[in-house]
């Protein structure tokens, strides 16, 4: 799986370029990519749920 991310949806051209670069690299290294996942937006770490979101993102229990 290839994952590319930009900060805003206005950077769609850059996002497409990132995916294209990853695909070209994978082809050159004979790596098979089954999926490309583009994403945009900034995480909202200022929200009240932020500590829980960070723990989940790093694979920790949300109850800690």
C-alpha positions as CSV (number, residue, x, y, z in Angstrom):
1,X,0.0,0.0,0.0
2,X,1.2,3.5,-0.9
3,X,0.2,6.4,1.4
4,X,0.6,10.1,0.4
5,X,-0.6,13.1,2.4
6,X,-0.9,16.9,1.9
7,X,-2.1,19.6,4.3
8,X,-5.0,20.9,2.2
9,X,-7.3,19.7,-0.5
10,X,-6.0,22.6,-2.6
11,X,-2.7,20.6,-3.0
12,X,-4.3,17.9,-5.1
13,X,-1.7,18.2,-7.9
14,X,1.1,17.7,-5.3
15,X,-0.8,14.7,-4.0
16,X,-1.1,13.1,-7.4
17,X,2.6,13.8,-8.0
18,X,3.5,12.0,-4.7
19,X,1.4,8.9,-5.7
20,X,3.0,8.9,-9.1
21,X,6.5,9.1,-7.6
22,X,5.7,6.2,-5.2
23,X,4.3,4.1,-8.0
24,X,7.4,4.8,-10.2
25,X,9.7,3.9,-7.3
26,X,7.8,0.7,-6.6
27,X,7.9,-0.4,-10.2
28,X,11.7,0.3,-10.4
29,X,12.3,-1.8,-7.2
30,X,9.8,-4.5,-8.5
31,X,7.5,-3.9,-5.5
32,X,3.9,-4.7,-6.1
33,X,1.5,-2.1,-4.8
34,X,-2.1,-3.2,-4.4
35,X,-3.5,0.1,-3.3
36,X,-2.7,3.8,-3.2
37,X,-4.2,5.9,-0.4
38,X,-4.2,9.7,-0.9
39,X,-5.1,11.8,2.1
40,X,-5.3,15.5,2.9
41,X,-5.9,17.7,5.9
42,X,-4.3,18.5,9.2
43,X,-5.0,16.4,12.3
44,X,-6.8,18.3,15.0
45,X,-4.6,17.8,18.0
46,X,-6.1,20.8,19.8
47,X,-9.4,19.0,20.3
48,X,-10.4,17.5,23.6
49,X,-10.2,14.1,22.0
50,X,-6.6,14.6,20.9
51,X,-4.8,12.6,23.6
52,X,-7.1,9.6,22.9
53,X,-6.5,10.0,19.1
54,X,-2.8,10.1,19.6
55,X,-2.8,7.0,21.7
56,X,-4.9,5.1,19.1
57,X,-2.6,6.3,16.3
58,X,0.5,4.9,18.1
59,X,-1.2,1.6,18.9
60,X,-1.8,2.2,22.6
61,X,-4.9,1.5,24.6
62,X,-7.3,4.5,24.6
63,X,-8.1,3.8,28.3
64,X,-4.6,4.8,29.5
